[in-house]
Each structure stands twice: as structure tokens, then as C-alpha cells.
Amino acid sequence: EKSGYDHYMLKEIHEQPSSLRQCLRGRIDELEGTVNLEELSDIDHDGPVQFVACGTSYHAAMFGAERLRAGCVSAQAFLASEYASDRVPVDGDTLVVGVTQSGETADTLRALREAARAGATTLAVTNTVASSAARECDHALYIRAGPEIGVAATKTFASQQLALAMLAFELGDDPTRAELEALRDVPGQVQTVLETTDAKAVAEAYVDADAYFSVGRGYHYPVALEGALKMKEITYRHAEGFAAGELKHGPLALVTENTPVFAIVTGDGETARKTIGNVKQIASRDAPIVVVTDGKSRVTRYADHVLEIPATDDLGGSVLANVQLQLVAYWIAHGLERSIDKPRHLAKSVTVE
Ligand code: F6R
């Protein structure tokens, strides 16, 4: 039942405020200033962490690894299909985290099994209770996003982001009050994005572009990759995400006046300043610039379009920015009359390697 929406994808994008509230429910203790993940109360881990995942879940894993490193935990994200226990240092001190919405992705299950054989402790971060990943791993952390029907993952990515942010507090440094409040505020801010977004107008402006690029740094880098993946899947157009600093090392040659570049910039610190430098390099090649920003920096002066998000920290900002990119991809695909909920050649759950 699509509840009046044209597609499950749009419905699921709009479900994010409530699915994110479910993800956080009972897990943040503001009085104590702690995050409590009941399922993981018996995890006592202080060694390195390796993430294994595919596709959208891999982008969430990259985000999770970045967050863990910020909390002083050694962490790395691997594409599950590339993970081989004889080529990475994995042993009894390692926690291997499979990030998988379905809990049934063959590549991810294989990587988890291999890690378990090498002696690692395993954790499934999944949406699906009693899935293979949840049953086979030593531990399971549920993202509680509810069923996702659209083949393109949307609400589950956002819930993976918040679940992994909470995992970082469980395994690494305790949260500051500001970090806890930022987490708590994400669902309401996503609601604000949904109510105020100009994504449809941006999509209409660029429905005939030659290609779409997205750039970001830090937490925004995996979101740039995810924005491009969503665009590829449902519009069948060429889209590519880059680390903002990498453009000048090659991809800048692709940029023309017919390749809009989406730049994610939040706050006004060092990360924002550097990305703005990259945005200037793009603007001087005449590419249209769409900035996804909280407006705290001066990046908007280089923008042809602005997709505004509420002000929060970089971590929360990356969840909000992703919602804007989901909507742009959706409305471009809508304009092109694509089969949005069931894109060609794709399946919701990929059970072969
Ligand atoms: C993209 C998408 C896929 C999945 C990938 C992993 O929108 O849905 O890239 O993210 O196939 O699936 P799970 O998370 O079920 O392991």
C-alpha cells in the first residue's frame, strides 16, 4: 500500500522521520549522557573493527568506519565481495561488522563466515530479524527501519547511519552532550527537509544533463557516493560520486556546462573551507553547482541552486544531505518515467556471489 504516493520509494523517503525515531528509541539516555544498545550490552571489544557490506550498505559502512575512527577506534570498511581473510589482518581481536539491510546478501554472508573462521567476533547490523546474518553472527544490532519495498535503499540507509553512529559511541569515546542532542534531533530535521525541499525544481532544471556528479568530504564523501548510486539505479543516467579533493586529480576533465555537480557542505570549519575551494575549481569550469548546505558557510555564493538543510553537526548533516539527494534522484527518474520501484536488471536482495 503506497498511501497515496506514486511509488514506494517516495513513501519510504517520507517515512524516514518515523523510521529514524524507531532506530533511536530507548537507545539514547540524555540524563546519563550515554548511548545504550541493549543487544550489545555483552560486547566488550577494544580491538580493530572491519566492516563488510555491498552497495548502499557499503556506503553506510564507510560512514561508520569514519565515525569510529573519529572516536579513536581503528576501523576500515571493505566491499564484501573483495574481502579475503588471507589478505587482511583478521584474528580473535577483530570485530567484523556486516552491514546488510536484508541480512541475506551472499557476498556479505560469505565475508562474515570467512571472518568467523579466522576467529573474529562478528556483528550483523541489519533490518531483518532472524535473517541469515542475524542468526549466524555472534551479535545483531537492528536498525528498525521497517519493511522496505522499493529496490533502491533509502530509509534503511539513513537508519544504518544512525545505528552506526550509536555503535561508535558504544565502542569508542562517550558522546558529548552536543553529539547526543544532534543525534536526537535528526528525525525532526529530516521532517523539515521533506517539508521545505526544492529537490523537485532542481530535478526539473537538470533532467536532461549529460551526467551527474556529487562531491563531499569526511562524512559527506560516502553520501556523495550514495547519491550517485541512487541516481544510477533509478534514472539509468551516468552519475559518479567523488571525494571533493579528488576531482582535481582527474575527474575534473569530465566536468562541462551540462554536468551538474552536487556539493555537500556543512558548518564553516576546515572541512567546509576545503570543499568550498574545490567548488570554486568546478565553478570556474562552468559546471552548474547545486550545493546541499546548512548555509553556515559562504558556499552559496558559488551555487546555481541551493538545497537547504537544518544546521547540525557534520554527522547529522550528512543524513540530511542524503535525503535531499534521494529526492533529486527520485524526481529526475520520475521526469524520465523510469520504473522507479523496480529498476531494470536489479533485485532487492542479491543472494548470489
Ligand atoms: C542500492 C541497494 C543495494 C544494496 C546491496 C546490499 O539501493 O539497495 O546496493 O544496498 O545490494 O544489500 P543489503 O543491505 O541487503 O545487504
Boltz pocket constraint, residues with backbone or C-beta under 6 A from the ligand:
constraints:
  - pocket:
      binder: B
      contacts: [[A, 54], [A, 55], [A, 56], [A, 57], [A, 58], [A, 99], [A, 100], [A, 101], [A, 102], [A, 103], [A, 104], [A, 105], [A, 108], [A, 151], [A, 152], [A, 153], [A, 154], [A, 233], [A, 347], [A, 348], [A, 349], [A, 350]]
      max_distance: 6.0
